[in-house]
Amino acid sequence: MSSNIFSKPIDVSKYSLIYAGAQKNLGPAGVTLVIVKPDILGKIERKIPSMLDYKIHIKNNSLYNTPPAFAIYASLMTLQWLKNLGGLKEMDKRNEAKAKLLYDEIDRNSLFKGTVEKDSRSRMNVCFLANTPELEEKFAKFAAERQMVGIKGHRSVGGFRASLYNAMPIESVQALVDTMKEFENKIHNTNSNGKISW
């Protein structure tokens, strides 16, 4: 659950094991969060390294190895920040609003299309494509000129990916939406010869 942990309330009782890297919504890289039901421990049939045996970590109070103290402290600060904002119910509302804002623009904008079925869309990573490779290159440059960085899509998929993790304010999502609208207006602004006024 690295991408969506702490983005909304989750009923942990439904899972035997939850694993999450911290570097999305919890804290800096170097920390992992594991929530495990004791009744699944010790049932591994093959030999595994000690570092992957949660029974050993539990026995040693999560101190089997030298812990990344700074990353753990930063995660504590993040958890306190989340609590002060109103907890996971508040983050759920904020993340829903951010995702809706961006997905609504993708669905409305004539130059872009989503890459994921509507009932399977992520609220943390919004993936979308420009209608043509030419437009993709132009939008990437256009967005970069407006300080929209880090939206290039995964190398195997292409397109764009906007990460909306907890720390991303809705104002930044609105800035991306405004950039998409401005780009659409610019593309549709043609001269008398029908050529794009670029």
C-alpha positions in Angstrom: 0.0 0.0 0.0 2.9 2.3 -0.6 0.9 4.7 -2.7 -2.3 4.9 -0.8 -1.3 4.3 2.8 -2.5 7.2 5.0 -4.4 8.8 2.1 -7.8 7.5 3.5 -9.1 5.3 6.3 -8.4 1.6 5.7 -9.9 -1.3 7.6 -6.7 -3.1 8.5 -8.6 -6.0 10.0 -9.4 -7.2 6.4 -5.7 -8.0 5.7 -3.3 -10.5 7.1 -0.4 -8.3 6.1 0.0 -4.8 4.9 3.3 -3.6 3.5 4.1 0.1 2.6 7.1 2.0 1.7 7.2 5.4 3.5 8.3 7.5 0.5 4.8 8.4 -0.7 2.6 9.6 2.2 4.4 8.6 5.3 7.9 10.0 5.2 11.3 9.7 3.3 12.7 6.6 1.7 14.4 4.2 4.0 11.4 3.3 6.2 8.8 0.6 5.6 5.6 0.0 7.5 4.4 -3.5 8.1 1.1 -4.4 9.8 0.9 -8.1 10.3 -1.6 -10.5 12.0 0.4 -12.7 14.5 -1.4 -15.8 13.3 0.3 -15.8 9.9 3.8 -15.6 11.4 6.1 -18.7 11.3 4.2 -20.5 8.6 6.8 -20.1 5.9 7.8 -23.4 4.3 11.0 -22.3 2.7 14.1 -20.7 4.3 14.1 -16.9 4.0 16.7 -14.3 5.1 16.4 -13.1 8.7 15.8 -9.6 7.5 12.6 -10.8 5.8 11.3 -12.7 8.8 8.8 -10.5 10.6 8.8 -12.8 13.6 12.4 -11.8 14.3 11.6 -8.1 13.9 8.7 -8.4 16.4 10.8 -10.3 18.9 13.4 -7.5 18.7 10.9 -4.7 19.0 11.6 -3.6 15.4 15.2 -3.1 16.3 16.8 -6.2 14.7 18.9 -4.0 12.5 20.2 -0.4 12.9 17.1 1.7 12.2 17.2 4.7 9.9 16.6 7.2 12.8 16.2 10.3 10.8 13.6 8.8 8.4 11.7 7.4 11.4 11.7 10.8 13.0 10.5 12.4 9.8 7.7 9.8 9.6 6.7 10.7 13.1 6.5 14.4 12.1 4.4 13.4 9.1 2.0 11.4 11.3 1.6 14.4 13.7 1.0 16.7 10.7 -1.8 14.3 9.5 -3.3 14.2 12.9 -3.3 17.9 13.3 -5.0 18.3 9.9 -7.9 16.1 11.0 -6.6 12.6 10.4 -7.4 10.2 7.6 -11.0 11.3 7.2 -9.8 14.8 6.3 -7.1 13.4 4.0 -9.7 11.3 2.3 -11.8 14.4 1.6 -8.8 16.4 0.4 -7.5 13.6 -1.9 -10.9 13.0 -3.4 -11.2 16.7 -4.2 -7.8 16.8 -5.8 -8.4 13.7 -7.9 -11.8 14.9 -9.0 -10.5 18.3 -10.0 -7.8 16.7 -12.3 -9.9 13.8 -13.7 -12.8 16.2 -14.5 -10.3 18.3 -16.6 -8.9 15.3 -18.3 -12.4 14.1 -19.2 -13.4 17.6 -20.4 -10.3 18.7 -22.3 -10.4 17.9 -26.0 -6.6 17.3 -26.1 -6.2 14.7 -23.4 -7.6 11.3 -22.4 -7.3 9.1 -19.4 -5.5 5.8 -19.5 -7.4 3.9 -16.8 -11.1 2.9 -16.7 -13.1 5.3 -14.5 -13.9 2.7 -11.9 -10.2 1.8 -11.4 -8.6 5.3 -11.3 -6.0 6.0 -8.7 -6.4 9.1 -6.5 -2.7 9.2 -5.9 -1.3 8.8 -9.4 -3.3 10.3 -12.2 -2.2 9.0 -15.6 -3.3 10.6 -18.9 -2.2 10.9 -22.5 -2.3 13.7 -25.1 -4.2 12.8 -28.2 -1.1 12.7 -30.4 2.6 12.3 -29.8 3.1 15.7 -31.3 0.8 17.2 -28.7 2.5 15.3 -26.0 5.8 16.8 -26.7 4.3 20.3 -27.0 2.4 20.0 -23.8 5.5 18.7 -21.9 7.4 21.8 -23.0 4.4 24.1 -22.4 4.0 22.7 -18.9 7.7 22.9 -18.0 7.7 26.6 -19.0 5.0 27.0 -16.3 7.0 25.2 -13.7 5.0 22.0 -14.0 7.7 19.5 -13.4 7.7 15.7 -12.7 4.6 14.9 -14.7 6.3 12.8 -17.4 4.6 9.4 -17.5 6.3 6.0 -16.8 8.8 5.1 -19.5 6.9 2.0 -20.5 3.6 3.8 -20.9 4.4 7.4 -21.9 2.0 10.2 -21.5 1.8 12.0 -18.2 1.5 11.1 -14.6 0.5 13.6 -11.9 1.2 12.3 -8.4 -1.3 13.7 -5.8 0.1 12.4 -2.6 -1.0 13.9 0.7 1.6 16.7 0.7 0.4 18.0 -2.7 -1.9 21.0 -2.1 -5.1 21.4 -4.2 -3.7 24.8 -5.4 -0.9 22.9 -7.2 -3.5 20.6 -8.9 -5.5 23.7 -9.9 -2.3 25.1 -11.4 -1.9 22.0 -13.6 -5.6 22.1 -14.6 -5.2 25.8 -15.5 -2.1 24.9 -17.6 -4.1 22.2 -19.4 -6.9 24.7 -20.2 -4.4 27.3 -21.4 -2.8 24.8 -23.6 -6.1 23.7 -25.1 -7.0 27.4 -25.8 -3.6 27.9 -27.5 -3.9 24.9 -29.7 -7.4 25.8 -30.8 -6.4 29.4 -31.5 -5.8 29.0 -35.2 -4.9 31.7 -37.8 -6.8 32.4 -40.9 -4.9 29.7 -42.8 -6.1 27.1 -40.3 -2.6 26.6 -38.9 -1.9 26.4 -35.2 -0.8 29.7 -33.9 2.1 28.4 -31.8 
